[in-house]
Amino acid sequence: MRETTTPSGVLRSALVLRILLLLGIGAAGALNAQPQAPPLAPALKPVRPGKAPPNPYSKKLVARGRLLVISSGCNDCHTPWHLDPDLGVPAPDWTRMLSGHPEGGPDPQGEVGPGDIALIGPTFTSFKLPFGVTYSLNLTPDIDTGTGSWTEKMFLDIFRKGRHLGGDGRPVYPPMPWDWYRTRSDEDLKAIFAYLRSIPPLRNMPSTEKIPPPVEGVIVELNNKIIALQANPGAKLEAPKNGPPPPPALALKPVVTGTAPKRSYPADLVRKGKTIVVAGACNVCHTPWTYNPVMRVPAPDMTRMLSGHPEGAPDPQGKPGPQDIALIGPTFTSFQLPFGIVYSKNLTPDIATGSGGWTEEKFLAIFRTARHPDGRVLLPPMPWDMVRILPDADLRAVFAYLQSIPPLRNEVPAPKVPPEAQKMLEGVNAKMLLHAPGPH
């Protein structure tokens, strides 16, 4: 687990609100409103086939890459969403798999509030940040509009250098969690590239990011600092000279050490689990974000690592538009969805408030049944449906790692979701379990 605090994925890709219900429930009436028909989905241009270069990679390498892409949630931001006719709710449109923000697709329609991290637009491929709007790239191997003209080295350099075009292009913008993915080995990144070479090429040119030039310069500096801190966690770095003003201060309760059960796991199993958790960007949603004075942006506070939404922390402050997917609150642990507000869970091994009271089998059952150990239905944004592609051995490694981290006592509040919405989501989860995770 990285010990430094960096602006890792200022918007996550990772958010996987795969089963959002557009129930027409506003923020003020989230607890009392009744489900309504979702608003009409935005009209998008038809899917167009592209042209790909030859794929020289082995089936084994492609299969490894597929597992990594799906379990890491790449589809959640790079595959446009639509109203799924089977689920009856918004979900990735697999006919546009990994093709990025659709040409002419809508920007987020609402507004971020003071301190909010971001607002996710109607297709889950456009992101309104406090400093501008960014879009998901086309990852299909189309030569003209996707990754078909990239070399394997250019792809790896995105994660090694935090910039496009082999390290000489524009910086990687949020929400791309490149800094988490760069903890993967070159072999895993090459497997991801091999899989991207194998999928159908789609011709789609996403919009150009709406980022002011001064902000782009700050992002270049931030990305360079992330690389420096990962290489030397003790490095003394100066704050950016032209960074944005700090957001409103958060009055969070102090960190409280919890009590963990006496469990012991082999070191190699814990290391494997750590790799999956870190590279899978679990920290983005489960570790509260606070203002980092060196980075001059909000970033995961590793003193609260994986402890979930802090007691008393604020809900999202802004106002989503009628078709927007989600508004992310100031600590990146609260999420205003069309049906209510959901909070990230405490994954530390504290017995009273975290995962310390779970068994290994109960942890695996979360992903196999879409239910919490206490029987409650899993709610977005937890990406259980993507994570469940991992074999049991990998999930056991994740559990071993979670039991090895410091226990933090933090009672996460109950979600503010009406019972009728939870019941409907239960039915959606049951339908999702009928499909294999990923494209279908």
C-alpha positions as CSV (number, residue, x, y, z in Angstrom):
1,M,0.0,0.0,0.0
2,R,1.4,3.3,-1.0
3,E,2.3,5.3,2.1
4,T,2.1,8.8,0.5
5,T,-0.9,10.9,0.0
6,T,-1.4,11.7,-3.7
7,P,-4.3,12.9,-5.8
8,S,-4.9,9.4,-7.0
9,G,-7.5,9.4,-9.6
10,V,-9.0,12.8,-8.8
11,L,-12.2,11.3,-10.1
12,R,-12.0,7.6,-10.3
13,S,-12.4,5.6,-12.9
14,A,-13.4,4.0,-10.8
15,L,-16.3,4.5,-9.5
16,V,-18.6,1.8,-10.8
17,L,-22.1,2.9,-10.4
18,R,-23.2,0.0,-12.6
19,I,-26.7,-0.3,-11.3
20,L,-27.9,3.2,-10.8
21,L,-31.6,3.7,-10.7
22,L,-32.8,6.8,-12.4
23,L,-35.8,7.1,-10.1
24,G,-36.3,10.8,-10.4
25,I,-35.6,11.3,-6.7
26,G,-34.1,14.7,-5.9
27,A,-31.7,15.4,-3.0
28,A,-34.2,17.0,-0.8
29,G,-36.8,14.3,-1.2
30,A,-34.5,11.3,-1.3
31,L,-36.0,9.7,1.7
32,N,-39.7,10.2,0.9
33,A,-40.0,10.3,-2.9
34,Q,-41.5,7.4,-4.8
35,P,-39.7,5.7,-7.8
36,Q,-40.6,7.3,-11.1
37,A,-39.8,6.5,-14.7
38,P,-36.2,7.5,-15.6
39,P,-35.7,10.5,-17.9
40,L,-35.0,9.8,-21.6
41,A,-31.5,8.7,-22.4
42,P,-29.4,11.1,-24.5
43,A,-29.5,10.5,-28.2
44,L,-26.1,9.3,-29.4
45,K,-24.6,8.8,-32.9
46,P,-24.7,5.2,-34.2
47,V,-21.8,2.9,-33.4
48,R,-19.3,2.8,-36.3
49,P,-16.8,0.0,-36.9
50,G,-13.2,1.1,-37.1
51,K,-9.9,-0.3,-38.4
52,A,-7.4,-2.1,-36.2
53,P,-3.8,-3.2,-36.7
54,P,-2.8,-6.8,-36.5
55,N,-2.9,-8.3,-33.0
56,P,0.3,-10.4,-32.4
57,Y,-0.5,-11.3,-28.8
58,S,-1.2,-14.8,-27.4
59,K,-4.6,-16.0,-26.3
60,K,-3.2,-16.5,-22.8
61,L,-1.9,-12.9,-22.5
62,V,-5.2,-11.6,-23.9
63,A,-7.1,-13.6,-21.3
64,R,-5.0,-12.2,-18.5
65,G,-5.5,-8.7,-19.8
66,R,-9.3,-9.2,-19.9
67,L,-9.4,-10.2,-16.3
68,L,-7.4,-7.1,-15.3
69,V,-9.5,-4.7,-17.4
70,I,-12.8,-6.0,-16.1
71,S,-11.9,-6.4,-12.4
72,S,-10.2,-2.9,-12.4
73,G,-13.4,-1.3,-13.6
74,C,-12.0,0.2,-16.9
75,N,-15.4,-0.3,-18.5
76,D,-17.2,1.9,-16.0
77,C,-15.6,5.1,-17.3
78,H,-14.6,4.1,-20.9
79,T,-17.7,2.3,-22.0
80,P,-20.7,4.7,-22.5
81,W,-23.8,3.9,-20.4
82,H,-27.3,3.6,-21.7
83,L,-30.7,2.4,-20.3
84,D,-30.1,-1.4,-20.2
85,P,-33.3,-3.0,-21.6
86,D,-32.7,-6.2,-19.5
87,L,-31.9,-4.6,-16.2
88,G,-34.2,-1.6,-16.7
89,V,-31.5,0.7,-15.3
90,P,-28.5,2.5,-16.7
91,A,-25.5,0.2,-17.3
92,P,-22.6,0.0,-19.8
93,D,-23.6,-0.3,-23.4
94,W,-21.5,-3.3,-24.6
95,T,-22.0,-2.4,-28.3
96,R,-19.8,0.6,-27.5
97,M,-17.3,-1.3,-25.3
98,L,-14.4,0.9,-24.2
99,S,-15.0,3.4,-27.0
100,G,-14.9,6.4,-24.6
101,H,-17.1,9.5,-24.5
102,P,-19.4,9.4,-27.6
103,E,-19.0,12.1,-30.2
104,G,-21.6,14.8,-29.3
105,G,-22.4,13.1,-26.0
106,P,-23.6,15.4,-23.2
107,D,-21.5,17.0,-20.5
108,P,-22.6,16.8,-16.9
109,Q,-25.7,19.0,-16.6
110,G,-25.7,20.0,-12.9
111,E,-23.2,21.8,-10.7
112,V,-20.5,20.7,-8.2
113,G,-20.8,22.3,-4.8
114,P,-18.1,23.8,-2.5
115,G,-15.6,21.0,-1.9
116,D,-17.3,18.4,-4.0
117,I,-14.9,16.2,-6.0
118,A,-16.8,15.8,-9.2
119,L,-20.1,15.3,-11.1
120,I,-20.4,12.4,-13.5
121,G,-22.4,13.0,-16.7
122,P,-25.3,11.0,-18.3
123,T,-23.1,8.4,-20.1
124,F,-20.5,8.0,-17.3
125,T,-17.8,9.3,-19.8
126,S,-17.9,13.0,-19.0
127,F,-16.7,14.5,-15.7
128,K,-17.2,18.0,-14.3
129,L,-14.4,18.9,-11.9
130,P,-13.9,22.1,-10.0
131,F,-11.4,23.2,-12.7
132,G,-13.0,21.9,-15.9
133,V,-14.5,19.0,-17.8
134,T,-12.7,15.8,-18.9
135,Y,-13.8,12.9,-21.0
136,S,-12.9,9.2,-21.3
137,L,-10.7,8.2,-24.1
138,N,-11.4,5.6,-26.8
139,L,-9.4,2.5,-25.8
140,T,-10.5,0.3,-28.7
141,P,-7.8,-0.4,-31.3
142,D,-9.2,1.9,-34.0
143,I,-6.1,3.4,-35.7
144,D,-7.6,6.8,-36.3
145,T,-9.5,7.5,-33.0
146,G,-8.4,4.9,-30.5
147,T,-5.3,3.1,-29.4
148,G,-4.5,1.4,-32.7
149,S,-1.7,3.7,-33.5
150,W,-0.1,3.3,-30.1
151,T,2.9,1.1,-29.4
152,E,3.2,-1.1,-26.4
153,K,5.9,1.2,-25.0
154,M,3.7,4.3,-25.5
155,F,0.9,2.5,-23.4
156,L,3.3,1.6,-20.6
157,D,4.7,5.2,-20.6
158,I,1.3,6.6,-19.8
159,F,1.6,4.9,-16.4
160,R,5.3,5.3,-15.9
161,K,5.4,9.0,-16.9
162,G,1.9,10.3,-16.4
163,R,1.7,11.7,-19.9
164,H,0.5,10.6,-23.3
165,L,2.4,9.9,-26.5
166,G,5.3,8.1,-24.9
167,G,5.7,10.7,-22.2
168,D,5.9,13.7,-24.5
169,G,2.1,14.5,-24.9
170,R,-0.4,16.1,-22.6
171,P,-0.7,15.0,-19.0
172,V,-3.1,12.2,-17.9
173,Y,-6.1,14.0,-16.5
174,P,-8.5,13.0,-13.8
175,P,-10.4,10.8,-13.4
176,M,-7.9,8.3,-14.9
177,P,-6.3,6.5,-12.0
178,W,-3.0,6.1,-13.7
179,D,-1.1,6.5,-10.5
180,W,-2.8,3.4,-8.9
181,Y,-2.4,1.3,-12.1
182,R,1.3,2.2,-12.3
183,T,1.8,0.0,-9.3
184,R,1.2,-3.0,-11.6
185,S,4.1,-4.8,-13.2
186,D,5.1,-4.3,-16.8
187,E,3.9,-7.8,-17.5
188,D,0.4,-6.9,-16.3
189,L,0.3,-3.7,-18.2
190,K,1.4,-5.5,-21.4
191,A,-1.4,-8.0,-20.8
192,I,-3.9,-5.1,-20.6
193,F,-2.5,-3.7,-23.8
194,A,-2.8,-7.1,-25.5
195,Y,-6.5,-7.3,-24.5
196,L,-7.2,-3.8,-25.8
197,R,-5.7,-4.9,-29.1
198,S,-8.1,-7.8,-29.3
199,I,-11.4,-6.1,-28.9
200,P,-13.5,-4.7,-31.8
201,P,-12.3,-1.4,-33.1
202,L,-14.9,1.4,-32.9
203,R,-14.5,4.7,-34.7
204,N,-15.3,7.4,-32.1
205,M,-13.4,10.6,-31.4
206,P,-14.2,11.8,-27.8
207,S,-14.4,15.6,-27.1
208,T,-11.3,17.6,-26.2
209,E,-11.0,18.3,-22.5
210,K,-12.1,21.7,-21.3
211,I,-9.1,22.4,-19.2
212,P,-7.6,26.0,-18.9
213,P,-3.9,26.0,-19.9
214,P,-2.7,27.1,-16.4
215,V,-4.5,24.1,-14.9
216,E,-2.9,21.8,-17.4
217,G,0.5,23.0,-16.2
218,V,-0.5,22.3,-12.6
219,I,-1.6,18.8,-13.5
220,V,1.8,18.2,-15.1
221,E,3.5,19.2,-11.9
222,L,1.2,17.1,-9.8
223,N,1.8,14.0,-11.9
224,N,5.5,14.5,-11.6
225,K,5.2,14.8,-7.9
226,I,3.2,11.6,-7.7
227,I,6.0,9.8,-9.5
228,A,8.6,11.3,-7.3
229,L,6.8,10.3,-4.1
230,Q,6.2,6.8,-5.2
231,A,9.9,6.5,-5.9
232,N,10.8,8.1,-2.6
233,P,8.0,8.4,-0.1
234,G,10.1,10.6,2.2
235,A,10.9,13.2,-0.5
236,K,10.4,16.8,0.6
237,L,8.4,18.6,-2.2
238,E,7.3,22.1,-2.5
239,A,3.6,23.0,-3.1
240,P,2.7,24.2,-6.6
241,K,3.2,28.0,-6.9
242,N,0.0,28.4,-9.1
243,G,-2.2,25.8,-7.7
244,P,-5.9,26.3,-7.1
245,P,-7.2,27.8,-3.8
246,P,-7.9,25.2,-1.1
247,P,-11.5,24.0,-0.7
248,P,-13.5,24.6,2.4
249,A,-11.8,23.0,5.5
250,L,-13.4,19.7,6.7
251,A,-14.0,19.3,10.4
252,L,-13.5,15.6,10.6
253,K,-13.3,13.6,13.9
254,P,-9.7,12.5,14.8
255,V,-8.6,9.0,13.7
256,V,-9.3,6.4,16.3
257,T,-7.4,3.1,16.5
258,G,-9.7,0.1,16.6
259,T,-9.4,-3.6,17.6
260,A,-8.6,-6.3,15.1
261,P,-9.0,-10.1,15.6
262,K,-5.9,-12.2,15.9
263,R,-5.5,-13.5,12.4
264,S,-2.3,-14.5,10.6
265,Y,-1.8,-15.0,6.9
266,P,1.3,-15.9,4.8
267,A,3.3,-12.9,3.7
268,D,3.1,-13.8,0.0
269,L,-0.7,-14.0,0.2
270,V,-0.9,-10.6,1.9
271,R,1.4,-9.1,-0.8
272,K,-0.8,-10.5,-3.5
273,G,-3.9,-9.0,-1.9
274,K,-2.2,-5.7,-1.5
275,T,-1.4,-5.6,-5.2
276,I,-5.0,-6.3,-6.1
277,V,-6.4,-3.7,-3.7
278,V,-3.9,-0.9,-4.7
279,A,-3.9,-1.5,-8.4
280,G,-7.7,-1.9,-8.3
281,A,-7.9,1.6,-6.8
282,C,-10.0,0.5,-3.8
283,N,-8.5,3.4,-1.9
284,V,-10.1,5.9,-4.2
285,C,-13.6,5.4,-2.7
286,H,-12.8,3.7,0.7
287,T,-10.1,6.0,1.9
288,P,-11.4,9.5,2.8
289,W,-9.9,12.4,0.9
290,T,-8.6,15.6,2.6
291,Y,-6.8,18.6,1.4
292,N,-3.1,17.9,0.8
293,P,-1.0,21.1,1.2
294,V,1.9,19.8,-0.9
295,M,-0.3,18.8,-3.8
296,R,-2.7,21.6,-3.1
297,V,-5.6,19.4,-4.1
298,P,-7.8,16.9,-2.2
299,A,-6.2,13.4,-2.1
300,P,-6.6,10.1,-0.2
301,D,-5.6,10.6,3.5
302,M,-3.6,7.4,4.2
303,T,-3.9,8.0,8.0
304,R,-7.5,7.0,7.4
305,M,-6.7,4.2,4.9
306,L,-9.7,2.2,3.8
307,S,-11.8,3.3,6.8
308,G,-14.8,4.5,4.7
309,H,-16.9,7.6,5.1
310,P,-15.8,9.5,8.2
311,E,-18.4,10.0,11.0
312,G,-19.9,13.4,10.6
313,A,-18.3,14.1,7.2
314,P,-20.4,16.1,4.7
315,D,-22.7,14.8,2.0
316,P,-22.3,16.1,-1.5
317,Q,-23.0,19.8,-1.7
318,G,-23.9,20.5,-5.3
319,K,-26.9,19.7,-7.5
320,P,-26.9,17.0,-10.2
321,G,-28.7,17.4,-13.4
322,P,-31.8,15.3,-14.3
323,Q,-29.7,12.7,-16.3
324,D,-26.4,12.9,-14.4
325,I,-25.1,9.6,-12.9
326,A,-23.6,10.8,-9.6
327,L,-22.2,13.7,-7.5
328,I,-19.2,12.8,-5.4
329,G,-18.9,14.5,-2.1
330,P,-15.9,16.3,-0.5
331,T,-14.2,13.2,1.0
332,F,-14.9,11.0,-2.0
333,T,-16.8,8.6,0.3
334,S,-20.3,10.0,-0.1
335,F,-22.2,9.7,-3.4
336,Q,-25.5,11.4,-4.3
337,L,-27.3,9.1,-6.8
338,P,-30.7,9.7,-8.3
339,F,-32.3,7.5,-5.6
340,G,-30.5,8.7,-2.5
341,I,-27.1,9.0,-0.9
342,V,-24.7,6.1,-0.3
343,Y,-21.4,5.9,1.7
344,S,-18.2,3.9,1.4
345,K,-17.8,1.2,4.0
346,N,-15.0,0.8,6.5
347,L,-12.8,-2.1,5.2
348,T,-10.2,-2.0,8.0
349,P,-10.2,-5.0,10.4
350,D,-11.8,-3.2,13.3
351,I,-14.2,-5.7,14.9
352,A,-16.9,-3.2,15.9
353,T,-17.1,-1.0,12.8
354,G,-15.1,-2.7,10.0
355,S,-14.4,-6.1,8.4
356,G,-12.9,-7.6,11.6
357,G,-16.1,-9.4,12.4
358,W,-16.3,-11.0,8.9
359,T,-15.0,-14.5,8.0
360,E,-13.2,-15.2,4.8
361,E,-16.3,-17.1,3.5
362,K,-18.6,-14.1,4.3
363,F,-16.3,-11.8,2.4
364,L,-16.4,-14.0,-0.7
365,A,-20.2,-14.3,-0.4
366,I,-20.4,-10.5,-0.8
367,F,-19.4,-10.9,-4.5
368,R,-21.2,-14.1,-5.1
369,T,-24.6,-13.0,-3.7
370,A,-24.5,-9.2,-3.9
371,R,-25.2,-8.9,-0.2
372,H,-23.4,-7.6,2.8
373,P,-22.5,-10.1,5.5
374,D,-25.5,-8.9,7.5
375,G,-27.8,-9.7,4.6
376,R,-28.4,-6.1,3.3
377,V,-28.4,-5.6,-0.5
378,L,-25.2,-4.2,-2.0
379,L,-25.7,-0.6,-3.3
380,P,-23.8,1.4,-5.9
381,P,-21.1,2.6,-6.2
382,M,-19.6,-0.7,-5.0
383,P,-18.3,-2.5,-8.1
384,W,-19.1,-6.0,-6.9
385,D,-20.3,-7.1,-10.3
386,M,-16.9,-6.3,-11.9
387,V,-14.8,-7.5,-8.9
388,R,-16.6,-10.9,-8.9
389,I,-14.7,-11.9,-12.0
390,L,-11.7,-12.5,-9.7
391,P,-11.2,-16.2,-8.8
392,D,-11.7,-17.2,-5.2
393,A,-8.0,-17.4,-4.6
394,D,-7.6,-13.7,-5.5
395,L,-10.5,-12.7,-3.3
396,R,-9.0,-14.6,-0.4
397,A,-5.8,-12.7,-0.9
398,V,-7.7,-9.4,-0.8
399,F,-9.3,-10.5,2.5
400,A,-5.9,-11.4,3.9
401,Y,-4.5,-8.0,3.1
402,L,-7.5,-6.2,4.6
403,Q,-7.0,-8.1,7.8
404,S,-3.3,-7.0,7.9
405,I,-3.8,-3.2,7.8
406,P,-4.3,-1.0,10.9
407,P,-7.8,-1.3,12.4
408,L,-9.6,2.1,12.5
409,R,-12.7,2.6,14.5
410,N,-15.2,4.5,12.3
411,E,-18.9,3.9,12.2
412,V,-20.1,4.7,8.7
413,P,-23.7,6.0,8.5
414,A,-26.5,4.0,7.0
415,P,-27.3,4.9,3.4
416,K,-30.1,7.4,2.8
417,V,-31.9,5.2,0.3
418,P,-35.7,4.6,0.4
419,P,-36.8,1.0,1.1
420,E,-38.6,0.8,-2.3
421,A,-35.3,1.7,-4.0
422,Q,-33.4,-0.9,-2.1
423,K,-35.9,-3.5,-3.0
424,M,-35.7,-2.6,-6.7
425,L,-31.9,-2.7,-6.5
426,E,-32.2,-6.2,-5.0
427,G,-34.0,-7.3,-8.1
428,V,-31.5,-5.6,-10.4
429,N,-28.6,-7.4,-8.5
430,A,-30.4,-10.7,-9.0
431,K,-30.6,-10.1,-12.7
432,M,-26.9,-9.2,-12.9
433,L,-25.9,-12.4,-11.2
434,L,-27.4,-14.3,-14.1
435,H,-24.7,-12.8,-16.4
436,A,-21.0,-13.3,-16.3
437,P,-19.2,-10.1,-15.3
438,G,-18.1,-7.9,-18.1
439,P,-19.3,-7.8,-21.8
440,H,-22.4,-10.0,-22.5
